[in-house]
Each structure stands twice: as structure tokens, then as C-alpha cells.
Amino acid sequence: MSTATDHATETPGAPTLRAADLQAGHRNALYGGEIVLTVQEATHDPDNDAVLLRLASAVSAFPLRLSSAAVVDLYVEPEQPPEVEEEDHEVTVTVELTVTEEVTYCFAAEVEVPSRAAADREALHEYLGENEEVWLDDLNPLTDCVSVNERSLDQVRLVLAA
């Protein structure tokens, strides 16, 4: 078992902690951070005013007795960026949607129109625009859709299951 005494910090600007305050998980830097020892166990011995540390390096573990007043350098890991949250998993919900679409339909319909409308292309367009009832029943939205030109989601409402 080794015994260490008070010492000045070896790493300029490194945080320091009294040996009596060391806890499992603290890391001690030696030789300017080239060697890092991790405290596995820290036990305070009040009879001798000492702290018994079980330290581990990358290659071995060993016990060390320090005066309770000893000051040690602490190794502080560089601040890590926050962990990226895992992607949300998907769930199935029922929603009620209100969607507005501008759709182009192309279909043929046999309609009755006034003879003046049949004789003039613009008059026919105006008549059929004002009298949808003469051709609307012939429109099949499932088969006559040529393209959806614009779509907007107007409202969404979550439907709660009973």
C-alpha cells in the first residue's frame, strides 16, 4: 500500500478536491493528464485522519492511502454534446382531417343545352359553369381525376377511442 502526502496540483487550471471528499467515479489526472486513475472505492479512516482509495488505471487496480487533507487533481472530461434522442417510434392513432384540393377532372358527358350555347364555345362554357346539375352526375371522382393541382390540410382533430 502506498502513502501520499499533500502536494501542489500538477495540471495548471485543473480542478482540485480534498482527498476526504473523493468518491467512487472521480478521476485523478497524473503527469498532466497522460495517466488517469479512477476512484473505485473511497473509505475514510477517522482514527488516522486518512482516506483509503482503491484506484484503477487502464492496466491495473491498486490501493492508496492519502491524508484526508491531501489535494488531488481531478480529471474533467471535455463537455460532450447532448445525446441525440432516438427517433420517436410510431404509433397508430385515428384522426379526422379536413382537406381542400384543387383537382382537374376530364370526362365526357351527354347534356342538354340551349341551341345558342351549343353554337358558341364561350356561351357553352358560361352555361355549363352556371348549370352544374346538367353534367355533375356524370363526374366520377375516382376514375375521372387527371391531376391534383393543389392540396391544403385545413384542420386535424385527434379522435380518442372509447
N, C-alpha and C positions, 0 to 999 in steps of 0.2 A: 504494500500500500504506500502510495506517495503522499507527501505532505507539502502543501504550497503555502506561501505567505502572501501578505499584501504586495501588490505591485502596481506600477503605473500601467495604463492601458497601452497596448501595443499598436492599436489601429486608431490613427487620428480621426476624431469625429465619430467613432463607434459608440453606440450606447453602452453604458456600464450598469451593472447590477451588483448589489452586495451578495456574497455567497449565501447568506442566510435566506435571501429572497428567491434563490433559484428553484425552479420546479421542473418536473418532467416535461420534456419537449423543448426547453430552452436550448439554444445552440451557442457554443462558445467558439470564438474565432481565434486561431493562433497563427503566428507568422503572417500577419496582415491579411488573414482570411484564406490563406493557402490550405490550411487544415481546419476543418470544422468538426467539433466534438458535440454530440447531442447528449443532453442530460436524460438518462433513462430513469433514474431514481435519485431523489434528494432527501436525506434524512438528517434532521437537526439533532445534535447531541448536546443538550443543555449542560451536562456535567463538565464537558471540556470546552464549551462555547465553540463548537466546531460543526461543520456540515460534512456529512459523508455523501459523496456523489458517486453514482455509477455512471460513467461516461462511455459513449460508444463512438468510434470513428468508423470510417468506411471499412476498415480492416479488422478491428477488434474492439472488445469491451474491457474496461478496467476500472477499479475503484480508485478514488482520490479523496483525501481528507483536506479540507480547507478551513482556515479560521473563519468564523462567522462574519468577521469584518472585512474579509478579503474582497477585493473588487475585481470583477472579470469582465472582459469584453463580450458583448453579445453579438452574435451574427444575425443580421437582419436581412431576410431575403428581399430582393427587389420586389416592389409592389407589382402584383400580377394584375393584368386587366380583368375586369369582372368576367366570370364564366358566362359563356353564351348559353342561354336557356335552350333546352331541347325544343324542337318544334312541337307545337301543340298537336296532340293527337286528335283525330277527327271523331266527331260524334254525330249521330243521326238525330235531327230534330224536324219537326213539322213547322212550316212557315206558310203564311198567307201572303202572296205577292200581288201587287198591282203594277202592271207593266203596260206602257204605252208603246205601240210600234207604228212606224210608217212602213206600210207594205205595198209592194207592187204586185197586182194580180193581172193575169192575162187569160181571158176565156171568151168563148163565143156564146151569144145569147140571141134567141129569136124574140124580137119585141115589136109591139105595135106603136107606131109614132105617127104624128100628123104628116101629111104629104109635104108641107113646106119644110119640115125638119129633115125629111129624107132627101130633099133636093139640095140642101146646103150643109156642108160639113160643119161649119161653125154653129148653125142653128141646131143640128143634131146633137152636138156636144153640149150646148146650153140646155136643150130639152132633157137629155138623159141625166145631166147634173142636177136638175131641179126635180126629176121624177125617178128617183132610185127604185121605187117599188116595181117598176116595169122590168127591171133586169136583176135586182138584188137576189131573188130566189134562185137564179141560175149560177150565182157565185158559190163555188165550193172552196173554202179557205184551205182545205187540206191538199187539194190537187192543183189549184189554180195559182198558187203563190209562185211568183217568179223570183222575187228577192225581198229581203227585209232591208230597207234603206236606213232606218234609224230605230233605235230601241232605247227606252229610258226606264229605269226602275223608279217608280213613283213612291211606293210605300212597301214596308216589310213589317210583318207582325208575327211574333213567335206564338205558335198555337200550343198551349200547355195541354198535355194529355191528362185525362181524368183518372 
